[in-house]
Structures are given as C-alpha cells and as structure tokens.
Amino acid sequence: MKKNEKKIDTNEFENLENQLKRALADYQNLEKRIAGEKSEWIKLSNKDLLLRLLPGLDSLLLAEKHTQDDGVKVSIRHFLDILEQEGVKKIETEGKDFDPKAMEAVSTRVGEEGKVVEELRAGYTLFDLVLRPAQVIVGSKS
C-alpha cells in the first residue's frame, strides 16, 4: 500500500456503492420525467394554432347545413381527418348526458332532464384534454 492511500473497510465501501446506485437511479428517473414532459409539451404545442383553426371549421360546418355542395363535405372530412391525425377528436354531445367538464350549457329547452337537446357549436379534445368545450342546449322539464 502506498503512503497516501487510505484503506476502505467493507461497510464504507457498501455505503458508497449504495449512494452511487441511488444517484444513478435518481438520474434515470429524472431522464424519464424530462422525456415525458417533453413529449407532453410537443403534443400540446399546437394547441394555440388548433384553437385559431376551429372557427374556420365551424364556418364550413355551417355552410354544409345550407348547401348541398359536395366540395364543402369533402373539405370538412379532410379537415377533420387532419385534426384527428394531430390528436383532436370531436366531443359527442347530442342525446348524451350533460358533462360540465366537456360542455358549456348555453340554454335550456323542454326535453329529457340533463340530456343534450341540441349542439350549437362543436367541442373538441386534444389527447383527451378539452381543447374547446361544446356549446349545447340542455333539456329540462319546464
């Protein structure tokens, strides 16, 4: 043994080894958490752009109600397909129970209590998070 070398006993060695293992596990957990956060950030980074595009889709849907133009129908289908590829899905409302987490009650109308009677504006989710709530009319007894 050299002059400046210190002898490490077994307990101290095991203690240092355990500290190293914990530090390595903490680092690996940090890497996983950062990767998850980055993935989530990428998914939601398009949220603002998507919110600005939805009024254009609303206009096409309104035009579809007042015309029999097949071009409008094809445009809507294409628009919805692109949105779906980006993780956007339409919130189903008509005939469903009112869900305050995904819907905004604008009015009530005589109908089945607590059920959506009519959808005024479509709502959408982005990866199961509400992107824009649906505006609906909810049924009431009176």
VOTOR-119783 format. One record per residue: y, z, x of N, C-alpha, C in turn; residue in one letter. Coordinates in Angstrom, 1 decimal. Atoms other than C-alpha are relative to their C-alpha. Layout:
// residues N
<pt n_y="Y" n_z="Z" n_x="X" ca_y="Y" ca_z="Z" ca_x="X" c_y="Y" c_z="Z" c_x="X" residuo="A"/>
...
***
This chain:
// residues 142
<pt n_y="-1.2" n_z="0.0" n_x="0.8" ca_y="0.0" ca_z="0.0" ca_x="0.0" c_y="1.2" c_z="0.0" c_x="0.9" residuo="M"/>
<pt n_y="-1.2" n_z="0.1" n_x="-0.8" ca_y="3.4" ca_z="-0.9" ca_x="1.3" c_y="0.9" c_z="1.2" c_x="-0.2" residuo="K"/>
<pt n_y="-0.9" n_z="-1.2" n_x="0.0" ca_y="6.2" ca_z="1.6" ca_x="1.9" c_y="0.8" c_z="0.2" c_x="-1.3" residuo="K"/>
<pt n_y="-0.8" n_z="-0.1" n_x="1.2" ca_y="8.4" ca_z="0.8" ca_x="-1.2" c_y="-0.8" c_z="-0.1" c_x="-1.3" residuo="N"/>
<pt n_y="0.8" n_z="0.2" n_x="1.2" ca_y="5.5" ca_z="0.2" ca_x="-3.7" c_y="-0.2" c_z="1.3" c_x="-0.6" residuo="E"/>
<pt n_y="0.3" n_z="-1.2" n_x="0.8" ca_y="5.1" ca_z="2.7" ca_x="-6.4" c_y="-1.3" c_z="-0.2" c_x="-0.8" residuo="K"/>
<pt n_y="1.3" n_z="0.1" n_x="0.7" ca_y="1.6" ca_z="3.3" ca_x="-7.9" c_y="0.2" c_z="0.3" c_x="-1.4" residuo="K"/>
<pt n_y="-0.2" n_z="-0.2" n_x="1.5" ca_y="1.5" ca_z="2.9" ca_x="-11.7" c_y="-1.3" c_z="0.5" c_x="-0.5" residuo="I"/>
<pt n_y="1.2" n_z="-0.6" n_x="0.6" ca_y="-1.0" ca_z="5.1" ca_x="-13.5" c_y="-0.4" c_z="-0.8" c_x="-1.2" residuo="D"/>
<pt n_y="0.6" n_z="0.7" n_x="1.1" ca_y="-3.2" ca_z="3.8" ca_x="-16.3" c_y="0.9" c_z="0.2" c_x="-1.3" residuo="T"/>
<pt n_y="-0.8" n_z="-0.2" n_x="1.2" ca_y="-1.1" ca_z="5.4" ca_x="-19.1" c_y="1.3" c_z="-0.7" c_x="0.0" residuo="N"/>
<pt n_y="-1.2" n_z="0.7" n_x="-0.1" ca_y="2.1" ca_z="4.0" ca_x="-17.8" c_y="-0.2" c_z="-1.5" c_x="-0.1" residuo="E"/>
<pt n_y="0.3" n_z="1.4" n_x="0.1" ca_y="0.5" ca_z="0.6" ca_x="-17.5" c_y="-0.2" c_z="-0.4" c_x="-1.4" residuo="F"/>
<pt n_y="0.3" n_z="0.3" n_x="1.4" ca_y="-0.8" ca_z="0.7" ca_x="-21.1" c_y="1.3" c_z="0.0" c_x="-0.8" residuo="E"/>
<pt n_y="-1.2" n_z="-0.1" n_x="0.7" ca_y="2.6" ca_z="1.8" ca_x="-22.3" c_y="0.9" c_z="-1.2" c_x="0.2" residuo="N"/>
<pt n_y="-0.8" n_z="1.2" n_x="-0.3" ca_y="4.4" ca_z="-1.1" ca_x="-20.5" c_y="-0.6" c_z="-1.2" c_x="-0.7" residuo="L"/>
<pt n_y="0.6" n_z="1.1" n_x="0.6" ca_y="1.8" ca_z="-3.5" ca_x="-21.8" c_y="0.2" c_z="0.0" c_x="-1.5" residuo="E"/>
<pt n_y="-0.3" n_z="-0.1" n_x="1.4" ca_y="2.3" ca_z="-2.3" ca_x="-25.4" c_y="1.4" c_z="-0.4" c_x="-0.3" residuo="N"/>
<pt n_y="-1.4" n_z="0.3" n_x="0.1" ca_y="6.1" ca_z="-2.6" ca_x="-25.0" c_y="0.1" c_z="-1.5" c_x="0.1" residuo="Q"/>
<pt n_y="0.0" n_z="1.4" n_x="-0.2" ca_y="5.6" ca_z="-6.2" ca_x="-23.8" c_y="-0.5" c_z="-0.7" c_x="-1.3" residuo="L"/>
<pt n_y="0.6" n_z="0.6" n_x="1.2" ca_y="3.3" ca_z="-7.0" ca_x="-26.8" c_y="1.0" c_z="0.1" c_x="-1.2" residuo="K"/>
<pt n_y="-0.9" n_z="-0.1" n_x="1.1" ca_y="5.8" ca_z="-5.6" ca_x="-29.3" c_y="1.2" c_z="-0.9" c_x="0.2" residuo="R"/>
<pt n_y="-1.2" n_z="0.9" n_x="-0.2" ca_y="8.7" ca_z="-7.5" ca_x="-27.7" c_y="-0.4" c_z="-1.5" c_x="-0.3" residuo="A"/>
<pt n_y="0.4" n_z="1.3" n_x="0.2" ca_y="6.7" ca_z="-10.7" ca_x="-27.8" c_y="-0.2" c_z="-0.2" c_x="-1.5" residuo="L"/>
<pt n_y="0.2" n_z="0.1" n_x="1.5" ca_y="5.7" ca_z="-10.1" ca_x="-31.5" c_y="1.4" c_z="-0.1" c_x="-0.7" residuo="A"/>
<pt n_y="-1.4" n_z="0.1" n_x="0.5" ca_y="9.4" ca_z="-9.4" ca_x="-32.3" c_y="0.6" c_z="-1.4" c_x="0.2" residuo="D"/>
<pt n_y="-0.5" n_z="1.3" n_x="-0.3" ca_y="10.4" ca_z="-12.6" ca_x="-30.7" c_y="-0.6" c_z="-1.1" c_x="-0.8" residuo="Y"/>
<pt n_y="0.7" n_z="0.9" n_x="0.8" ca_y="7.8" ca_z="-14.6" ca_x="-32.5" c_y="0.4" c_z="0.1" c_x="-1.5" residuo="Q"/>
<pt n_y="-0.5" n_z="-0.2" n_x="1.3" ca_y="8.9" ca_z="-13.1" ca_x="-35.8" c_y="1.4" c_z="-0.5" c_x="-0.2" residuo="N"/>
<pt n_y="-1.4" n_z="0.6" n_x="0.0" ca_y="12.5" ca_z="-14.0" ca_x="-35.0" c_y="-0.1" c_z="-1.5" c_x="-0.1" residuo="L"/>
<pt n_y="0.1" n_z="1.5" n_x="0.0" ca_y="11.5" ca_z="-17.6" ca_x="-34.3" c_y="-0.4" c_z="-0.5" c_x="-1.4" residuo="E"/>
<pt n_y="0.5" n_z="0.4" n_x="1.3" ca_y="9.6" ca_z="-17.8" ca_x="-37.6" c_y="1.1" c_z="0.1" c_x="-1.1" residuo="K"/>
<pt n_y="-1.0" n_z="-0.2" n_x="1.0" ca_y="12.5" ca_z="-16.3" ca_x="-39.6" c_y="1.1" c_z="-1.1" c_x="0.2" residuo="R"/>
<pt n_y="-1.0" n_z="1.0" n_x="-0.2" ca_y="15.0" ca_z="-18.7" ca_x="-38.0" c_y="-0.4" c_z="-1.3" c_x="-0.4" residuo="I"/>
<pt n_y="0.5" n_z="1.3" n_x="0.5" ca_y="12.8" ca_z="-21.7" ca_x="-38.7" c_y="0.0" c_z="0.0" c_x="-1.5" residuo="A"/>
<pt n_y="0.0" n_z="0.0" n_x="1.4" ca_y="12.5" ca_z="-20.6" ca_x="-42.3" c_y="1.4" c_z="-0.1" c_x="-0.5" residuo="G"/>
<pt n_y="-1.4" n_z="0.1" n_x="0.4" ca_y="16.3" ca_z="-20.1" ca_x="-42.6" c_y="0.5" c_z="-1.4" c_x="0.2" residuo="E"/>
<pt n_y="-0.4" n_z="1.4" n_x="-0.3" ca_y="16.9" ca_z="-23.5" ca_x="-41.0" c_y="-0.5" c_z="-0.9" c_x="-1.1" residuo="K"/>
<pt n_y="0.6" n_z="0.8" n_x="1.0" ca_y="14.5" ca_z="-25.1" ca_x="-43.4" c_y="0.7" c_z="0.1" c_x="-1.4" residuo="S"/>
<pt n_y="-0.7" n_z="-0.3" n_x="1.3" ca_y="16.2" ca_z="-23.4" ca_x="-46.4" c_y="1.4" c_z="-0.6" c_x="0.0" residuo="E"/>
<pt n_y="-1.4" n_z="0.5" n_x="-0.1" ca_y="19.7" ca_z="-24.4" ca_x="-45.1" c_y="0.0" c_z="-1.5" c_x="-0.2" residuo="W"/>
<pt n_y="0.1" n_z="1.5" n_x="0.1" ca_y="18.6" ca_z="-28.1" ca_x="-44.8" c_y="-0.2" c_z="-0.4" c_x="-1.4" residuo="I"/>
<pt n_y="0.3" n_z="0.4" n_x="1.4" ca_y="17.2" ca_z="-28.1" ca_x="-48.3" c_y="1.2" c_z="0.1" c_x="-0.9" residuo="K"/>
<pt n_y="-1.2" n_z="-0.3" n_x="0.9" ca_y="20.4" ca_z="-26.6" ca_x="-49.8" c_y="1.3" c_z="-0.7" c_x="0.5" residuo="L"/>
<pt n_y="-1.3" n_z="0.5" n_x="-0.5" ca_y="22.9" ca_z="-28.5" ca_x="-47.6" c_y="0.5" c_z="-1.1" c_x="-0.9" residuo="S"/>
<pt n_y="-0.4" n_z="1.1" n_x="0.9" ca_y="23.0" ca_z="-31.4" ca_x="-50.1" c_y="0.6" c_z="0.5" c_x="-1.4" residuo="N"/>
<pt n_y="-0.4" n_z="-0.5" n_x="1.3" ca_y="24.0" ca_z="-29.1" ca_x="-53.0" c_y="1.3" c_z="-0.5" c_x="-0.4" residuo="K"/>
<pt n_y="-1.4" n_z="0.4" n_x="0.4" ca_y="27.7" ca_z="-29.9" ca_x="-53.0" c_y="0.0" c_z="-1.5" c_x="-0.3" residuo="D"/>
<pt n_y="0.1" n_z="1.5" n_x="0.3" ca_y="27.0" ca_z="-33.7" ca_x="-52.8" c_y="-0.7" c_z="-0.2" c_x="-1.4" residuo="L"/>
<pt n_y="0.7" n_z="0.2" n_x="1.2" ca_y="24.5" ca_z="-33.5" ca_x="-55.6" c_y="0.8" c_z="0.5" c_x="-1.2" residuo="L"/>
<pt n_y="-0.9" n_z="-0.4" n_x="1.1" ca_y="26.9" ca_z="-31.5" ca_x="-57.8" c_y="1.1" c_z="-1.0" c_x="-0.3" residuo="L"/>
<pt n_y="-1.0" n_z="1.0" n_x="0.2" ca_y="29.5" ca_z="-34.2" ca_x="-57.3" c_y="-0.6" c_z="-1.3" c_x="-0.6" residuo="R"/>
<pt n_y="0.6" n_z="1.1" n_x="0.6" ca_y="27.0" ca_z="-36.9" ca_x="-58.3" c_y="-0.5" c_z="0.1" c_x="-1.4" residuo="L"/>
<pt n_y="0.6" n_z="-0.2" n_x="1.3" ca_y="25.7" ca_z="-35.3" ca_x="-61.5" c_y="1.0" c_z="-0.5" c_x="-1.1" residuo="L"/>
<pt n_y="-0.8" n_z="0.6" n_x="1.1" ca_y="28.8" ca_z="-36.3" ca_x="-63.6" c_y="-0.2" c_z="-1.5" c_x="-0.1" residuo="P"/>
<pt n_y="0.3" n_z="1.4" n_x="0.1" ca_y="28.0" ca_z="-39.9" ca_x="-62.8" c_y="-1.3" c_z="-0.3" c_x="-0.8" residuo="G"/>
<pt n_y="1.2" n_z="0.1" n_x="0.8" ca_y="24.5" ca_z="-39.4" ca_x="-64.1" c_y="0.3" c_z="0.3" c_x="-1.5" residuo="L"/>
<pt n_y="-0.4" n_z="-0.4" n_x="1.4" ca_y="26.0" ca_z="-37.7" ca_x="-67.2" c_y="0.6" c_z="-1.2" c_x="-0.7" residuo="D"/>
<pt n_y="-0.7" n_z="1.2" n_x="0.6" ca_y="28.1" ca_z="-40.9" ca_x="-67.8" c_y="-1.1" c_z="-1.0" c_x="-0.3" residuo="S"/>
<pt n_y="1.1" n_z="1.0" n_x="0.2" ca_y="25.0" ca_z="-43.1" ca_x="-67.5" c_y="-0.8" c_z="0.4" c_x="-1.2" residuo="L"/>
<pt n_y="0.8" n_z="-0.5" n_x="1.1" ca_y="23.1" ca_z="-40.9" ca_x="-69.9" c_y="0.7" c_z="-0.1" c_x="-1.4" residuo="L"/>
<pt n_y="-0.8" n_z="0.2" n_x="1.2" ca_y="26.0" ca_z="-41.0" ca_x="-72.4" c_y="0.0" c_z="-1.5" c_x="-0.4" residuo="L"/>
<pt n_y="0.0" n_z="1.4" n_x="0.3" ca_y="26.2" ca_z="-44.8" ca_x="-72.1" c_y="-1.4" c_z="-0.5" c_x="-0.6" residuo="A"/>
<pt n_y="1.4" n_z="0.3" n_x="0.6" ca_y="22.4" ca_z="-45.0" ca_x="-72.8" c_y="-0.1" c_z="0.3" c_x="-1.5" residuo="E"/>
<pt n_y="0.0" n_z="-0.4" n_x="1.5" ca_y="23.0" ca_z="-43.3" ca_x="-76.2" c_y="0.7" c_z="-1.1" c_x="-0.8" residuo="K"/>
<pt n_y="-0.9" n_z="0.9" n_x="0.8" ca_y="25.5" ca_z="-46.0" ca_x="-77.2" c_y="-0.3" c_z="-1.5" c_x="0.3" residuo="H"/>
<pt n_y="0.3" n_z="1.4" n_x="-0.3" ca_y="23.9" ca_z="-49.2" ca_x="-75.8" c_y="-1.5" c_z="-0.2" c_x="0.1" residuo="T"/>
<pt n_y="1.4" n_z="0.3" n_x="-0.1" ca_y="20.6" ca_z="-50.9" ca_x="-75.7" c_y="-0.2" c_z="-0.8" c_x="1.3" residuo="Q"/>
<pt n_y="0.1" n_z="0.7" n_x="-1.2" ca_y="21.2" ca_z="-52.3" ca_x="-72.2" c_y="-1.1" c_z="0.5" c_x="0.9" residuo="D"/>
<pt n_y="1.2" n_z="-0.4" n_x="-0.8" ca_y="18.0" ca_z="-52.2" ca_x="-70.1" c_y="0.5" c_z="0.3" c_x="1.4" residuo="D"/>
<pt n_y="-0.6" n_z="-0.3" n_x="-1.3" ca_y="20.2" ca_z="-52.2" ca_x="-66.9" c_y="0.4" c_z="1.5" c_x="0.1" residuo="G"/>
<pt n_y="-0.4" n_z="-1.4" n_x="-0.1" ca_y="21.5" ca_z="-48.8" ca_x="-67.8" c_y="-1.2" c_z="0.9" c_x="0.0" residuo="V"/>
<pt n_y="1.2" n_z="-0.7" n_x="0.0" ca_y="18.0" ca_z="-47.5" ca_x="-68.5" c_y="-0.7" c_z="0.0" c_x="1.4" residuo="K"/>
<pt n_y="0.5" n_z="0.1" n_x="-1.4" ca_y="16.8" ca_z="-48.8" ca_x="-65.1" c_y="0.8" c_z="0.8" c_x="1.0" residuo="V"/>
<pt n_y="-0.9" n_z="-0.7" n_x="-1.0" ca_y="19.8" ca_z="-47.3" ca_x="-63.3" c_y="-0.2" c_z="1.5" c_x="-0.2" residuo="S"/>
<pt n_y="0.3" n_z="-1.4" n_x="0.2" ca_y="19.1" ca_z="-43.9" ca_x="-64.9" c_y="-1.3" c_z="0.4" c_x="0.6" residuo="I"/>
<pt n_y="1.3" n_z="-0.3" n_x="-0.5" ca_y="15.5" ca_z="-44.0" ca_x="-64.0" c_y="0.0" c_z="0.0" c_x="1.6" residuo="R"/>
<pt n_y="-0.2" n_z="0.1" n_x="-1.5" ca_y="16.4" ca_z="-45.0" ca_x="-60.4" c_y="0.7" c_z="1.2" c_x="0.5" residuo="H"/>
<pt n_y="-0.8" n_z="-1.2" n_x="-0.3" ca_y="19.0" ca_z="-42.2" ca_x="-60.2" c_y="-0.9" c_z="1.2" c_x="0.0" residuo="F"/>
<pt n_y="0.9" n_z="-1.2" n_x="0.2" ca_y="16.5" ca_z="-39.6" ca_x="-61.5" c_y="-1.1" c_z="0.0" c_x="1.1" residuo="L"/>
<pt n_y="1.1" n_z="0.1" n_x="-1.0" ca_y="13.8" ca_z="-40.8" ca_x="-59.1" c_y="0.5" c_z="0.5" c_x="1.4" residuo="D"/>
<pt n_y="-0.6" n_z="-0.4" n_x="-1.3" ca_y="16.1" ca_z="-40.4" ca_x="-56.1" c_y="0.3" c_z="1.5" c_x="0.0" residuo="I"/>
<pt n_y="-0.2" n_z="-1.4" n_x="0.0" ca_y="17.2" ca_z="-37.0" ca_x="-57.2" c_y="-1.3" c_z="0.9" c_x="0.1" residuo="L"/>
<pt n_y="1.3" n_z="-0.7" n_x="0.0" ca_y="13.6" ca_z="-35.9" ca_x="-57.7" c_y="-0.5" c_z="0.0" c_x="1.5" residuo="E"/>
<pt n_y="0.4" n_z="0.0" n_x="-1.4" ca_y="12.8" ca_z="-37.0" ca_x="-54.1" c_y="0.8" c_z="1.0" c_x="0.8" residuo="Q"/>
<pt n_y="-0.8" n_z="-1.0" n_x="-0.7" ca_y="15.6" ca_z="-34.7" ca_x="-53.0" c_y="-0.2" c_z="1.4" c_x="-0.5" residuo="E"/>
<pt n_y="0.3" n_z="-1.4" n_x="0.5" ca_y="14.1" ca_z="-31.7" ca_x="-54.9" c_y="0.7" c_z="0.4" c_x="-1.3" residuo="G"/>
<pt n_y="-0.7" n_z="-0.3" n_x="1.2" ca_y="16.2" ca_z="-32.0" ca_x="-58.0" c_y="-0.9" c_z="-0.3" c_x="-1.2" residuo="V"/>
<pt n_y="0.8" n_z="0.2" n_x="1.2" ca_y="14.5" ca_z="-31.6" ca_x="-61.4" c_y="0.8" c_z="0.4" c_x="-1.2" residuo="K"/>
<pt n_y="-0.7" n_z="-0.3" n_x="1.2" ca_y="15.9" ca_z="-31.7" ca_x="-64.9" c_y="-0.6" c_z="1.3" c_x="-0.7" residuo="K"/>
<pt n_y="0.5" n_z="-1.2" n_x="0.7" ca_y="15.7" ca_z="-28.4" ca_x="-66.8" c_y="-0.3" c_z="-0.4" c_x="-1.5" residuo="I"/>
<pt n_y="0.4" n_z="0.3" n_x="1.3" ca_y="13.7" ca_z="-28.9" ca_x="-70.0" c_y="0.6" c_z="1.0" c_x="-1.0" residuo="E"/>
<pt n_y="-0.7" n_z="-0.9" n_x="0.9" ca_y="15.6" ca_z="-27.4" ca_x="-73.0" c_y="-0.4" c_z="-0.1" c_x="-1.4" residuo="T"/>
<pt n_y="0.2" n_z="0.3" n_x="1.5" ca_y="15.0" ca_z="-29.0" ca_x="-76.4" c_y="-1.3" c_z="0.7" c_x="-0.5" residuo="E"/>
<pt n_y="1.1" n_z="-0.7" n_x="0.6" ca_y="12.8" ca_z="-26.8" ca_x="-78.5" c_y="-0.5" c_z="1.2" c_x="0.8" residuo="G"/>
<pt n_y="0.4" n_z="-1.1" n_x="-0.9" ca_y="12.4" ca_z="-24.2" ca_x="-75.7" c_y="0.8" c_z="1.2" c_x="-0.4" residuo="K"/>
<pt n_y="-0.8" n_z="-1.2" n_x="0.1" ca_y="13.4" ca_z="-20.6" ca_x="-75.8" c_y="1.2" c_z="0.0" c_x="0.8" residuo="D"/>
<pt n_y="-1.2" n_z="0.0" n_x="-0.8" ca_y="16.9" ca_z="-20.0" ca_x="-74.6" c_y="-0.2" c_z="0.9" c_x="1.2" residuo="F"/>
<pt n_y="0.1" n_z="-0.7" n_x="-1.3" ca_y="16.9" ca_z="-18.9" ca_x="-71.0" c_y="1.4" c_z="0.1" c_x="0.7" residuo="D"/>
<pt n_y="-1.3" n_z="-0.1" n_x="-0.6" ca_y="20.2" ca_z="-17.5" ca_x="-69.8" c_y="0.1" c_z="-0.2" c_x="1.5" residuo="P"/>
<pt n_y="0.0" n_z="0.3" n_x="-1.4" ca_y="19.2" ca_z="-18.0" ca_x="-66.2" c_y="0.2" c_z="-1.5" c_x="0.3" residuo="K"/>
<pt n_y="-0.1" n_z="1.5" n_x="-0.2" ca_y="19.0" ca_z="-21.8" ca_x="-66.6" c_y="0.8" c_z="-0.7" c_x="-1.0" residuo="A"/>
<pt n_y="-0.8" n_z="0.6" n_x="1.1" ca_y="21.1" ca_z="-22.4" ca_x="-69.7" c_y="1.2" c_z="0.7" c_x="-0.3" residuo="M"/>
<pt n_y="-1.3" n_z="-0.5" n_x="0.4" ca_y="24.6" ca_z="-21.9" ca_x="-70.9" c_y="0.1" c_z="-0.3" c_x="-1.5" residuo="E"/>
<pt n_y="-0.1" n_z="0.2" n_x="1.4" ca_y="24.9" ca_z="-21.3" ca_x="-74.7" c_y="1.5" c_z="-0.3" c_x="-0.3" residuo="A"/>
<pt n_y="-1.4" n_z="0.4" n_x="0.4" ca_y="28.0" ca_z="-23.2" ca_x="-75.9" c_y="0.3" c_z="0.3" c_x="-1.4" residuo="V"/>
<pt n_y="-0.2" n_z="-0.2" n_x="1.5" ca_y="27.5" ca_z="-22.7" ca_x="-79.6" c_y="-1.4" c_z="0.4" c_x="-0.6" residuo="S"/>
<pt n_y="1.2" n_z="-0.3" n_x="0.8" ca_y="25.0" ca_z="-21.6" ca_x="-82.3" c_y="0.0" c_z="-0.9" c_x="-1.2" residuo="T"/>
<pt n_y="0.2" n_z="0.9" n_x="1.2" ca_y="23.7" ca_z="-23.6" ca_x="-85.2" c_y="-1.2" c_z="0.6" c_x="-0.8" residuo="R"/>
<pt n_y="1.1" n_z="-0.4" n_x="0.8" ca_y="21.4" ca_z="-22.8" ca_x="-88.1" c_y="-1.3" c_z="-0.6" c_x="0.5" residuo="V"/>
<pt n_y="1.2" n_z="0.5" n_x="-0.6" ca_y="17.9" ca_z="-23.1" ca_x="-86.7" c_y="-0.9" c_z="1.2" c_x="0.4" residuo="G"/>
<pt n_y="0.9" n_z="-1.0" n_x="-0.4" ca_y="15.0" ca_z="-21.2" ca_x="-85.3" c_y="0.7" c_z="0.9" c_x="1.0" residuo="E"/>
<pt n_y="-0.6" n_z="-1.0" n_x="-0.8" ca_y="16.3" ca_z="-18.0" ca_x="-83.8" c_y="-0.4" c_z="0.0" c_x="1.5" residuo="E"/>
<pt n_y="0.2" n_z="0.0" n_x="-1.4" ca_y="16.7" ca_z="-18.1" ca_x="-80.0" c_y="-0.6" c_z="-1.2" c_x="0.6" residuo="G"/>
<pt n_y="0.5" n_z="1.2" n_x="-0.5" ca_y="15.4" ca_z="-21.6" ca_x="-79.6" c_y="1.2" c_z="-1.0" c_x="0.2" residuo="K"/>
<pt n_y="-1.0" n_z="1.0" n_x="-0.2" ca_y="17.5" ca_z="-24.5" ca_x="-78.2" c_y="-0.1" c_z="-1.1" c_x="-1.1" residuo="V"/>
<pt n_y="0.0" n_z="1.0" n_x="1.1" ca_y="18.5" ca_z="-26.8" ca_x="-81.1" c_y="0.4" c_z="-1.3" c_x="0.6" residuo="V"/>
<pt n_y="-0.5" n_z="1.3" n_x="-0.6" ca_y="20.4" ca_z="-29.4" ca_x="-79.0" c_y="0.5" c_z="0.3" c_x="1.4" residuo="E"/>
<pt n_y="-0.5" n_z="0.0" n_x="-1.4" ca_y="21.2" ca_z="-30.1" ca_x="-75.4" c_y="1.3" c_z="-0.8" c_x="0.1" residuo="E"/>
<pt n_y="-1.3" n_z="0.8" n_x="-0.1" ca_y="24.9" ca_z="-31.1" ca_x="-74.8" c_y="0.2" c_z="-0.6" c_x="1.4" residuo="L"/>
<pt n_y="-0.1" n_z="0.5" n_x="-1.4" ca_y="24.7" ca_z="-31.5" ca_x="-71.0" c_y="-1.2" c_z="0.5" c_x="0.7" residuo="R"/>
<pt n_y="1.2" n_z="-0.3" n_x="-0.7" ca_y="21.6" ca_z="-31.7" ca_x="-68.9" c_y="0.3" c_z="1.0" c_x="1.1" residuo="A"/>
<pt n_y="0.0" n_z="-0.9" n_x="-1.1" ca_y="20.9" ca_z="-29.0" ca_x="-66.4" c_y="-1.0" c_z="-0.3" c_x="1.0" residuo="G"/>
<pt n_y="1.0" n_z="0.4" n_x="-1.0" ca_y="19.1" ca_z="-29.3" ca_x="-63.1" c_y="-0.2" c_z="1.1" c_x="1.0" residuo="Y"/>
<pt n_y="0.4" n_z="-1.0" n_x="-1.0" ca_y="17.3" ca_z="-27.2" ca_x="-60.5" c_y="-0.1" c_z="-0.8" c_x="1.3" residuo="T"/>
<pt n_y="0.2" n_z="0.5" n_x="-1.4" ca_y="17.2" ca_z="-27.8" ca_x="-56.7" c_y="-0.9" c_z="1.0" c_x="0.7" residuo="L"/>
<pt n_y="1.0" n_z="-0.8" n_x="-0.5" ca_y="14.0" ca_z="-26.5" ca_x="-55.3" c_y="-0.1" c_z="1.3" c_x="-0.7" residuo="F"/>
<pt n_y="0.2" n_z="-1.2" n_x="0.9" ca_y="13.6" ca_z="-24.1" ca_x="-58.2" c_y="1.2" c_z="0.9" c_x="-0.1" residuo="D"/>
<pt n_y="-1.2" n_z="-0.8" n_x="0.2" ca_y="17.1" ca_z="-22.7" ca_x="-57.9" c_y="0.9" c_z="-0.8" c_x="-0.9" residuo="L"/>
<pt n_y="-0.9" n_z="0.7" n_x="1.0" ca_y="19.6" ca_z="-23.6" ca_x="-60.7" c_y="1.1" c_z="-0.6" c_x="0.8" residuo="V"/>
<pt n_y="-1.1" n_z="0.8" n_x="-0.6" ca_y="21.9" ca_z="-26.3" ca_x="-59.4" c_y="1.2" c_z="0.0" c_x="-1.0" residuo="L"/>
<pt n_y="-1.0" n_z="0.0" n_x="1.1" ca_y="23.7" ca_z="-26.7" ca_x="-62.7" c_y="-0.7" c_z="0.4" c_x="-1.3" residuo="R"/>
<pt n_y="0.7" n_z="-0.4" n_x="1.2" ca_y="22.8" ca_z="-24.8" ca_x="-65.9" c_y="0.2" c_z="-1.1" c_x="-1.1" residuo="P"/>
<pt n_y="-0.1" n_z="0.9" n_x="1.1" ca_y="22.2" ca_z="-26.9" ca_x="-69.0" c_y="0.9" c_z="0.7" c_x="-1.1" residuo="A"/>
<pt n_y="-0.8" n_z="-0.5" n_x="1.1" ca_y="24.7" ca_z="-26.6" ca_x="-71.8" c_y="-0.7" c_z="-0.3" c_x="-1.3" residuo="Q"/>
<pt n_y="0.9" n_z="0.2" n_x="1.2" ca_y="22.9" ca_z="-26.0" ca_x="-75.1" c_y="0.6" c_z="0.7" c_x="-1.2" residuo="V"/>
<pt n_y="-0.3" n_z="-0.7" n_x="1.3" ca_y="23.3" ca_z="-25.1" ca_x="-78.8" c_y="-1.2" c_z="0.7" c_x="-0.3" residuo="I"/>
<pt n_y="1.1" n_z="-0.9" n_x="0.3" ca_y="21.1" ca_z="-22.2" ca_x="-79.7" c_y="-0.1" c_z="0.3" c_x="-1.5" residuo="V"/>
<pt n_y="0.3" n_z="-0.2" n_x="1.4" ca_y="19.5" ca_z="-21.7" ca_x="-83.1" c_y="0.3" c_z="1.5" c_x="-0.4" residuo="G"/>
<pt n_y="-0.2" n_z="-1.3" n_x="0.6" ca_y="20.5" ca_z="-18.7" ca_x="-85.3" c_y="-0.3" c_z="0.0" c_x="-1.5" residuo="S"/>
<pt n_y="0.4" n_z="0.0" n_x="1.4" ca_y="19.5" ca_z="-17.6" ca_x="-88.8" c_y="1.2" c_z="-0.3" c_x="-0.9" residuo="K"/>
<pt n_y="-1.1" n_z="0.3" n_x="0.9" ca_y="23.0" ca_z="-17.8" ca_x="-90.2" c_y="1.0" c_z="-0.9" c_x="0.5" residuo="S"/>
***
